[in-house]
Amino acid sequence: MLAQANLFGEELKEIKKLPFAGRYVFECEDSAGSVHRAMNEDWEIGVLYWKELERLGSPNAAAESVRKKCLQMTAADRDFRFFMGTVFPYNTWIVLGVFWPAKEDQGRLGTW
């Protein structure tokens, strides 16, 4: 198995570990005010951090820039949603990705 060719024909690149653990803190519409804390495992947030670190040159400035961009995704004009999964065997819910399209007024359905 180790002698198999790589599907993409390139050497695999090492993924750098982020120097922080990101979390989303949120309430669900149906959770009666209880607060949830979900670890963020969205690799795109990690890529954003490394690009911001390269651009800004400071770990703190890069982390703050990522935080601000994440808050922009949850703005009132966005329909922000999580892609979530669980970690076996702990049954711990984590954020695997996010989706934040612009909100669109769908109007109302008429009666049949």
SULDA-V969074 format. One record per residue. PSI is psi in degrees with one decimal (none if undefined). OMEGA is omega in whole degrees, -180 to 180 (* if undefined). Layout:
psi,omega
PSI,OMEGA
PSI,OMEGA
This chain:
psi,omega
-37.3,-180
-20.7,-179
-3.5,-180
148.1,176
150.5,177
137.0,-179
-36.3,-177
-1.3,176
15.1,-179
160.7,172
142.0,177
140.3,178
142.1,178
135.6,177
124.4,-180
137.9,178
136.0,178
145.4,-179
11.1,180
165.6,175
115.1,-180
145.2,178
148.7,170
135.0,175
122.9,-173
166.7,173
142.3,175
154.9,178
-31.8,-176
14.5,-176
11.3,175
42.6,174
-1.4,179
142.9,-177
135.4,178
146.0,175
115.2,-178
130.1,178
138.9,-180
115.4,177
21.5,-180
112.3,-176
-26.0,180
-32.0,177
-38.7,176
-43.4,178
-41.8,177
-43.8,179
-47.5,-177
-36.3,178
-39.7,178
-35.7,176
-43.2,179
-40.5,-178
-42.6,-173
-24.5,177
4.2,-178
129.6,178
-40.6,-179
-42.6,179
-38.6,179
-44.6,179
-40.4,179
-39.5,178
-42.0,178
-43.2,179
-44.7,-180
-40.2,179
-37.1,177
-39.1,178
-33.2,177
-32.5,179
-24.2,-178
15.5,-179
161.1,-176
-24.2,-179
7.5,-179
147.9,175
80.8,-171
130.3,179
151.0,176
146.2,162
118.8,-174
156.2,176
176.1,179
158.3,178
114.7,179
138.3,6
13.4,-171
-14.0,-177
38.6,177
126.6,-180
134.6,178
157.0,177
121.5,179
-21.6,-180
171.6,180
158.3,179
126.5,-175
61.0,179
160.2,175
142.5,177
139.4,177
133.8,177
116.0,-177
-4.2,-178
-161.5,-179
146.7,175
139.2,176
168.2,176
148.5,-178
none,*
